[in-house]
């Protein structure tokens, strides 16, 4: 549709130059077509961004599945297995200092997840 609008605007301009339509009619029609074209381009850009994000997620999932298949029969957690699946582990201070019951918050970043911001 974006290309169609380019052709329509070009033909509309030619009609204006040849005197087939008035300047007011040209201005009215051109503004409408150009606005529609701008909206379509914005929508196309948004859709392209979403597709790129989905492709990145799909790639991460494929990589995880490939790695998981290799280690499916591992009976216990080994350092090698940990390095394959875990990018980093963050251990924070306790929320309540000197508490014996409060645990430390822990965040685990897996290798198959997209990079955190």
N, C-alpha and C positions, 0 to 999 in steps of 0.2 A: 504494500500500500504506500510506503514511503516513496518508492520509485514512481508509482502512479501519480502521486501528488507532484513530484518534480515535473513530470510530463504535462500535467494539467496546468501548472503554473507557467510553464514555458509556452504552451499553446495560448493561455490566457494573455500573456504578454504580447505574443504575436498578434492576437486579435485586437489588442489595444493599439499597437503600433500601426496596424492596417486600418484602424478606424471602425472596426466592426462593433466595438463596445465603447461606452463612454468612460471617462476617467473615474467618475464616481463608482460606476459598476465594477470597474477593474479593481479599485481600492477595496471595495467591500468584499469582493470574491477572493482577492489575493490574501487579505488579512485572515479570512476564515480558513483557507487552505494552509497557510503558513502556520497558523495556530494548531491545526490538526496535525500537521507534520511534526511540529515541535513536541507535542504530546506523545506522538508515536515514537519519536526518537528517545524520549525520556523513558518510556515504558520498555523499549527495546534494551536500553542500557541497564535498567533494573533487572530485567529477565536474564540478561547475559551475566550479570554479577551473581545472581542466584544459581545459575547453571555452573559457573566456575566453582562456587562454594560447594555445591553438591558433588562435583567431580573430584574435588580435593578430599571430601569426606569418603567418597567411594574408594579412592586410592588408599586412604588410611585403613579402611576396613579390609580391603584386599590384602594389604601388607600384614595386618594382624592375623587374618585367616591363614595366610601362608606360613607365618611363624608358629601359629597355634598347632597346625597340622604336624609340624616337625616335632613338637614337644607334647603331643597328646598322651603318650604312654609314660611320661615321667612320674615315678611314684612319690617323689618328694621335691621340695623347692631347693634348687642348687644356686650357687652364685652365678653360674652361666645363664640359667633360666631367668634369674632376676635381672641380669643385664639386658637380656633380649626384650623383656616385656616392660621394664620400668625405666623411665627416663630420669626421674629424680623423685626424692621423698623429702618433704619439708616437715619438720617437727617444730612446733611453736611452743612458747612458754605456756605454763598452766594459766588458765583464766583466773583461778583462785590460788594465790601463792601459799605455799606451805600446807596445802591440803593433801591429805593422804588418799582421798577418794576421787578428787577431780583429776581427770586425765589430761594429757597434753593433746591439743588439736594436731592432727596429722593430715597432710594433703599428699596424695600420690599422683604423679603425672606419668601416665602410661605412654609407651612409644607410639602406639597406634592412634592416640588422640592428636588433633591439630595443636600446634604451638599455642600456649596460653598468651593472652595479651598482656 
